[in-house]
């Protein structure tokens, strides 16, 4: 059954169609939740809350966007609500100081020999830097650079304009480049 038919059947109360939709998107929702929440337990909870929200409001899904876009939006909202509850301190990158200072070390990724760092070391460095991003920037970065979602779709998911998505992505990349540069300078 095609996705549009599954959605229609699920909206009409077909539990098998609903279960198939959940099964189809459970890995996507979990992976995105984990990349934002950075915690397996929180990601599992967010995934469950996302699918509960989907079940409750699937009748309101109008098909103007892809179901995945709609689900990303629900995950984003749940992750942000969870993060706001915790009121964790995140590094702010909204001010001009977040831009790469003139003369700062910016690694040339093409000139770093592959045998200097193992992939796991680089992954750990990047994960630590991503953890320092505020949720608003982390969501845009993960959607665009990790999941490969288009700028327009990222805007729909986050409720931002395309220029705002581009701005946040630029600031997130600059921040991450700076953070990674600090580690590589050592």
URHUTA-V730263 format. One record per run of one state. SS is the DSSP state (h for helix, s for strand, l for the rest). FROM is the first residue (numbers start at 1). TO is the last residue. Records with the same first field share a line. If there is no record, write none. Layout:
BEGIN
SS: FROM-TO ; FROM-TO
END
This chain:
BEGIN
l: 1-2 ; 12-14 ; 38-39 ; 61-66 ; 87-95 ; 99-108 ; 112-118 ; 133-134 ; 147-150 ; 159-161 ; 186-186
h: 3-11 ; 15-37 ; 40-60 ; 67-86 ; 96-98 ; 109-111 ; 119-132 ; 135-146 ; 151-158 ; 162-185
END
